[in-house]
Each structure stands twice: as C-alpha cells, then as structure tokens.
Amino acid sequence: MAAFAGSQERTGARQAVAFVLMVLVLGLLSFAQPAHAQDESSAAADQGDKSEVAPPQPKLFTHIIRSAGPVFGLILLAVSMALVALIVLLAMDLRPTVAIPPQFVQAFTDTVNKRKFREAYDLARQDDSFLARVLTAGMGRLQYGIEDARETAFHAVESVKANKDQLITYLATIGTLGPMIGLVGTVYGMILAFMELGQQGKTPNPAKLADAISHALVITLLGIALAVPAIFCHAFFRNRLVRMGMDTANVADDLLTQMYHNSRRPAAAFDPNVPVAAPVKPAEG
C-alpha cells in the first residue's frame, strides 16, 4: 500500500514538473517575440506621406537562433537538455517524502513493536528509499551491538550522499561550461569583426561589423543564461542533500535503537504476585 502511494506521488510530481516546464517554454517563446507591431504602425502613420519606408527590424528570437548557428546552437541545445533532465531528476529524487517515507516509518515501527524483526528487515530491504537503505545496512550489524550498527548506518548515509552528489556535481560542471562556450562564441565573432576591419583598400561595412559583434554577444548571452540556473540549482540541491542526510541519520538512529532494545527485552514479563496454577493430574482409572 505504501509502495502504491509512493508511485502515485512520483507520478504526480512528474506531471507537475512537466507542466511547469511547458509553461516556462511557452512563456519564453511568447516573450521572445518583440512587441514592435504597435510602434511600427504608429511610425508608419507618422510618416504618412513619405515615400520611403524604413526596413523592418529583425525579430529578436529569429536573430538569436540565426546567431547561434548550427554549431554553437546544437552544443547549447544539448547542454540545455542535459541541464533540464538533471534538474527534473534531482527535484524528484531529493524530496523529504521520498528519502524518509512516512508510510515506511510507520510500518517499520509497528513491525518492530510486534517483535517481528525478520519482517522488519525484509520491509527495509524491499524499499528503495534513502532511509530503507541505511536501515538495511545498520540492521545487518545490529547483532554486534548498537554502536557497530550506528557506525555502519553512518557510513551508509555517506555512501548514498556520495551517489547523489555525483549528479549535483554535473550541475556545477554545466554552470562552468556555459560561460566557456559563450566565450568561445565571443572570440569567434570578434575574429569575424576584425577580419572585416582588416580588409585592405576597402572601407569596412558597418552593417557587417555590427552583425559580427551582435552574433558574438548572442553566444555570450546564451552561455550566461545557461550558467545562471545551473549554479543556483547546484547550491539549492547541495544544501537539500546535506539536510536530508542529517534527517535520515537521525531517524535511522532512532529506529535502530528502538529495534535493539526491543530485541533485548524479554518476550513476556514475569509478575511474582500472580499465582501459578498447579498442573492438572490425570484421573486414575
């Protein structure tokens, strides 16, 4: 029942994340379209009787796509898709209810209180949560004492945190890689601009010069726009992982202590005030 509720919660989280991403993409596309229609119509009305009409300004979104080009555009697109995939994966995985499921804690506590230690071990081994993996490692050493079990559980917490930290490190890598890609694009655009300036016996074309510089700045803009969410999410998920590790270690320590004392407690307490019934003798025939 707890696994079914957990799967429903994960499905709902996936749908919510997908909806948020769709809204962000639609908002970006709508924002990227420059709202110059009213200005152009008013400018045309003011010119009225003028025979010459100013050429239409290029749209910002189209200019960004054209400036990115097939090389830098594909690279930035691939890195952006990897960034979104990492953020969605970490947002679904690093949740308090996923790391420490309340249903699992309640079921494990009830099983231990009923002194069904084998069932409690099987319950923890079959669950894939952060807490269950730590408890499974700690219960394997519980027979050697509570201190040994606590130390093993602590090492299990660090091991799970190291696995999660590998994904978070990729966010920092993308945060560093984005400006580097933008810098390469900037240098490439400036090379084109200086090539235009360096032509001998020919006056530099200001339009081509401005176009080359504009392309260079677009790549820089895209690289910085890619790095900002990556750096923010890296710090956010790193702090969440540290907090979840502390909470998991505390809950695992409480459950292991409870299991240890329940295993040491006798099965039935003896009360000396209660008289013991004498055995019944069989009737002599």
FENRA-V752706 format. One record per residue. N is the residue number from 1. SS is DSSP state (A for helix, B for strand, O for the rest). PSI is psi in whole degrees, 0 to 359 (none if undefined). BURIAL is + if it has 24 or more other C-alpha atoms within 12 Angstrom, else -. Layout:
N	SS	PSI	BURIAL
N	SS	PSI	BURIAL
This chain:
1	O	319	-
2	A	322	-
3	A	322	-
4	A	318	-
5	A	322	-
6	A	320	+
7	A	322	-
8	A	321	-
9	A	320	-
10	A	321	-
11	A	317	-
12	A	323	-
13	A	319	+
14	A	316	-
15	A	321	-
16	A	317	-
17	A	319	-
18	A	321	-
19	A	318	-
20	A	318	-
21	A	320	-
22	A	318	-
23	A	320	-
24	A	319	-
25	A	316	-
26	A	321	-
27	A	322	-
28	A	318	-
29	A	319	-
30	A	326	-
31	A	330	-
32	A	336	-
33	O	115	-
34	O	135	-
35	O	71	-
36	O	6	-
37	A	317	-
38	A	322	-
39	A	321	-
40	A	320	-
41	A	320	-
42	A	324	-
43	A	320	-
44	A	324	-
45	A	323	-
46	A	323	-
47	A	323	-
48	O	271	-
49	O	3	-
50	O	140	-
51	O	329	-
52	O	134	-
53	O	133	-
54	O	142	-
55	O	148	-
56	O	143	-
57	O	142	-
58	O	145	-
59	O	145	-
60	A	316	-
61	A	317	-
62	A	320	-
63	A	322	-
64	A	315	+
65	A	318	-
66	A	324	-
67	A	325	+
68	A	320	+
69	A	176	-
70	A	333	-
71	A	296	-
72	A	328	+
73	A	315	+
74	A	322	-
75	A	313	+
76	A	326	+
77	A	317	-
78	A	318	-
79	A	323	+
80	A	318	+
81	A	321	-
82	A	322	-
83	A	315	+
84	A	319	+
85	A	318	-
86	A	318	+
87	A	316	+
88	A	317	+
89	A	315	+
90	A	325	+
91	A	327	+
92	A	329	+
93	A	322	+
94	O	66	+
95	O	143	+
96	A	322	-
97	A	339	+
98	A	321	+
99	A	318	+
100	O	83	+
101	O	127	+
102	A	325	-
103	A	321	+
104	A	318	+
105	A	318	+
106	A	316	-
107	A	321	+
108	A	318	+
109	A	317	+
110	A	320	-
111	A	320	+
112	A	320	+
113	A	333	-
114	O	5	-
115	O	31	+
116	O	74	-
117	A	325	+
118	A	319	-
119	A	324	-
120	A	320	+
121	A	318	+
122	A	324	-
123	A	318	+
124	A	324	+
125	A	329	+
126	A	346	-
127	O	146	+
128	O	19	+
129	O	167	+
130	A	311	+
131	A	320	+
132	A	320	+
133	A	323	+
134	A	318	+
135	A	321	+
136	A	318	+
137	A	319	+
138	A	321	+
139	A	335	+
140	O	339	+
141	O	10	-
142	A	334	+
143	A	342	-
144	A	5	-
145	O	158	-
146	A	327	+
147	A	319	-
148	A	320	-
149	A	320	+
150	A	319	+
151	A	320	+
152	A	319	+
153	A	322	+
154	A	317	+
155	A	326	-
156	A	322	+
157	A	315	+
158	A	324	+
159	A	316	-
160	A	321	+
161	A	324	+
162	A	323	-
163	A	319	-
164	A	327	+
165	A	336	+
166	A	319	-
167	A	322	+
168	A	327	+
169	A	328	+
170	A	330	+
171	A	318	+
172	A	324	+
173	A	317	+
174	A	322	+
175	A	329	+
176	A	327	+
177	A	328	+
178	A	306	+
179	A	330	+
180	A	319	+
181	A	319	+
182	A	324	+
183	A	321	+
184	A	317	+
185	A	323	+
186	A	315	+
187	A	320	-
188	A	317	+
189	A	322	+
190	A	327	+
191	A	316	-
192	A	322	+
193	A	317	+
194	A	331	-
195	A	323	-
196	A	323	+
197	A	332	-
198	O	6	-
199	O	126	-
200	O	138	-
201	O	18	-
202	O	135	-
203	O	129	-
204	O	139	-
205	O	116	-
206	A	328	-
207	A	316	-
208	A	323	-
209	A	315	+
210	A	325	-
211	A	320	-
212	A	318	+
213	A	321	+
214	A	318	+
215	A	320	+
216	A	318	+
217	A	330	+
218	A	317	+
219	A	320	+
220	A	318	+
221	A	316	+
222	A	322	+
223	A	318	+
224	A	320	+
225	A	332	+
226	A	327	+
227	A	328	+
228	A	306	+
229	A	330	+
230	A	316	+
231	A	319	+
232	A	313	-
233	A	329	+
234	A	312	+
235	A	321	-
236	A	310	-
237	A	331	+
238	A	315	+
239	A	322	-
240	A	322	+
241	A	319	+
242	A	317	+
243	A	318	-
244	A	325	+
245	A	319	+
246	A	316	+
247	A	319	+
248	A	319	+
249	A	320	+
250	A	315	-
251	A	319	+
252	A	321	+
253	A	318	+
254	A	316	+
255	A	322	+
256	A	322	+
257	A	318	+
258	A	318	+
259	A	322	+
260	A	314	+
261	A	327	-
262	A	326	-
263	A	332	-
264	A	341	-
265	O	139	-
266	O	156	-
267	O	321	-
268	O	132	-
269	O	142	-
270	O	126	-
271	O	115	-
272	O	342	-
273	O	345	-
274	O	121	-
275	O	145	-
276	O	130	-
277	O	139	-
278	O	148	-
279	O	144	-
280	O	126	-
281	O	142	-
282	O	145	-
283	O	136	-
284	O	127	-
285	O	none	-
